Amino acid sequence: MSAKTILVIDDDPDILEQVSAMLSADGHEVVTAGGEAEAEDILLTVRPDLVILDLMMDHMDSGFVLSHHLKKLYPEAPIILLTAVTAATGMSFAAESAEAQSWVKVDKVLNKPVRPDQIRAEVRRLLKEQSGAEAEGAHEPH
């Protein structure tokens, strides 16, 4: 698989550093943003192949706002949403049903704390699905 551009958005510098180092070691080009405003600026010049973003950053709904914006700009780019909602509230949050996905606009929800192997597995799975869909589209008659 060729190197992919992955945008990582989180207001926790430790998360940015750890996820960036891990994905860079896997051969990806990683671009990071420390919050919603910085991510919006980056999206003016970077077209990510995949996005990993935190739910609660500048505002409680920053992740939702960004995911809606990202899906409008780059509908083919998978989004992994990282959230500490379960740890903070004890309530489970997932976007597994079709109804939830219709308004959440993410491809996978991972609860913090998240293990590196979980992130790696989802990145591989989503990029493989994306590549498969692109390959299928390349063979369709126009």
QUIJOLIN-V286566 format. One record per residue. N is the residue number from 0. SS is DSSP state (2 for helix, 1 for strand, 0 for the rest). PHI is phi in radians with two decimals (none if undefined). D_FIRST is the distance of its C-alpha to the first C-alpha in Angstrom with 1 decimal. Layout:
<<N | SS | PHI | D_FIRST> <N | SS | PHI | D_FIRST>>
This chain:
<<0 | 0 | none | 0.0> <1 | 0 | -1.30 | 3.8> <2 | 0 | -1.04 | 6.6> <3 | 0 | -1.99 | 8.3> <4 | 1 | -1.60 | 12.1> <5 | 1 | -2.05 | 13.8> <6 | 1 | -1.70 | 17.6> <7 | 1 | -1.99 | 19.6> <8 | 1 | -2.15 | 23.3> <9 | 0 | -2.82 | 25.9> <10 | 0 | -1.51 | 29.4> <11 | 0 | -1.69 | 29.2> <12 | 2 | -1.03 | 28.2> <13 | 2 | -1.15 | 27.5> <14 | 2 | -1.09 | 24.8> <15 | 2 | -0.99 | 23.3> <16 | 2 | -1.14 | 23.3> <17 | 2 | -1.16 | 22.1> <18 | 2 | -1.18 | 19.1> <19 | 2 | -1.08 | 18.2> <20 | 2 | -1.08 | 18.5> <21 | 2 | -1.12 | 16.4> <22 | 2 | -1.24 | 13.4> <23 | 2 | -1.12 | 13.8> <24 | 2 | -1.11 | 13.9> <25 | 0 | -1.45 | 10.5> <26 | 0 | 1.67 | 9.3> <27 | 0 | -1.62 | 9.9> <28 | 1 | -1.53 | 12.7> <29 | 1 | -1.99 | 15.5> <30 | 1 | -2.04 | 18.6> <31 | 1 | -2.08 | 21.5> <32 | 1 | -2.40 | 24.7> <33 | 0 | -1.57 | 27.8> <34 | 0 | 3.05 | 29.1> <35 | 2 | -1.09 | 29.5> <36 | 2 | -1.11 | 31.2> <37 | 2 | -1.12 | 28.7> <38 | 2 | -1.10 | 25.8> <39 | 2 | -1.03 | 27.7> <40 | 2 | -1.12 | 28.1> <41 | 2 | -1.08 | 24.4> <42 | 0 | -1.15 | 23.6> <43 | 0 | -1.27 | 25.8> <44 | 0 | -2.19 | 23.4> <45 | 0 | -2.07 | 19.9> <46 | 0 | -1.90 | 17.8> <47 | 0 | -1.32 | 15.6> <48 | 0 | -1.47 | 12.5> <49 | 1 | -2.75 | 13.9> <50 | 1 | -2.24 | 17.3> <51 | 1 | -2.04 | 18.9> <52 | 1 | -2.41 | 22.7> <53 | 1 | -1.42 | 26.0> <54 | 0 | -1.35 | 28.6> <55 | 0 | -1.83 | 31.7> <56 | 0 | -2.27 | 31.7> <57 | 0 | -0.97 | 34.2> <58 | 0 | -2.29 | 35.6> <59 | 0 | -1.06 | 35.5> <60 | 0 | -1.96 | 33.5> <61 | 2 | -0.94 | 31.1> <62 | 2 | -1.11 | 28.0> <63 | 2 | -1.14 | 29.4> <64 | 2 | -1.07 | 30.4> <65 | 2 | -1.13 | 27.0> <66 | 2 | -1.12 | 25.1> <67 | 2 | -1.12 | 27.5> <68 | 2 | -1.10 | 27.1> <69 | 2 | -1.07 | 23.3> <70 | 2 | -1.18 | 23.3> <71 | 2 | -1.27 | 25.9> <72 | 2 | -1.27 | 23.9> <73 | 0 | -2.33 | 20.3> <74 | 0 | -1.06 | 20.9> <75 | 0 | -1.46 | 17.3> <76 | 0 | -1.40 | 16.1> <77 | 1 | -1.16 | 16.2> <78 | 1 | -2.21 | 18.7> <79 | 1 | -1.88 | 19.4> <80 | 1 | -1.74 | 23.1> <81 | 1 | -1.71 | 24.4> <82 | 1 | -2.50 | 28.1> <83 | 0 | -1.84 | 31.1> <84 | 2 | -1.00 | 33.4> <85 | 2 | -1.11 | 33.7> <86 | 2 | -1.15 | 34.6> <87 | 2 | -1.38 | 36.9> <88 | 2 | -2.02 | 38.7> <89 | 0 | 1.44 | 38.2> <90 | 0 | -1.63 | 37.1> <91 | 0 | -1.36 | 33.9> <92 | 0 | -2.27 | 31.7> <93 | 0 | -2.58 | 28.9> <94 | 0 | -2.11 | 27.6> <95 | 0 | -1.50 | 27.1> <96 | 0 | -1.37 | 29.6> <97 | 2 | -1.07 | 29.3> <98 | 2 | -1.12 | 32.2> <99 | 2 | -1.11 | 30.8> <100 | 2 | -1.16 | 27.4> <101 | 2 | -1.19 | 29.5> <102 | 2 | -1.94 | 30.9> <103 | 2 | -1.41 | 28.5> <104 | 0 | 1.11 | 25.5> <105 | 0 | -2.23 | 22.8> <106 | 0 | -1.65 | 20.3> <107 | 1 | -2.72 | 20.9> <108 | 1 | -1.97 | 23.8> <109 | 1 | -2.10 | 23.7> <110 | 1 | -1.48 | 27.0> <111 | 0 | -1.37 | 27.7> <112 | 0 | -1.26 | 27.9> <113 | 0 | -1.96 | 24.3> <114 | 0 | -1.39 | 22.8> <115 | 2 | -0.95 | 19.6> <116 | 2 | -1.15 | 18.2> <117 | 2 | -1.15 | 19.0> <118 | 2 | -1.11 | 17.1> <119 | 2 | -0.98 | 14.0> <120 | 2 | -1.09 | 14.3> <121 | 2 | -1.23 | 14.9> <122 | 2 | -1.07 | 12.1> <123 | 2 | -1.05 | 9.6> <124 | 2 | -1.08 | 12.0> <125 | 2 | -1.21 | 12.5> <126 | 2 | -1.21 | 9.0> <127 | 2 | -1.16 | 8.5> <128 | 2 | -1.07 | 12.1> <129 | 2 | -1.11 | 11.6> <130 | 2 | -1.12 | 8.9> <131 | 2 | -1.11 | 11.4> <132 | 2 | -1.17 | 14.3> <133 | 2 | -1.15 | 13.2> <134 | 2 | -1.13 | 12.8> <135 | 2 | -1.09 | 16.2> <136 | 2 | -1.14 | 17.7> <137 | 2 | -1.23 | 16.9> <138 | 0 | -1.72 | 19.0> <139 | 0 | -1.39 | 21.9> <140 | 0 | -1.19 | 25.0> <141 | 0 | -1.81 | 26.1>>
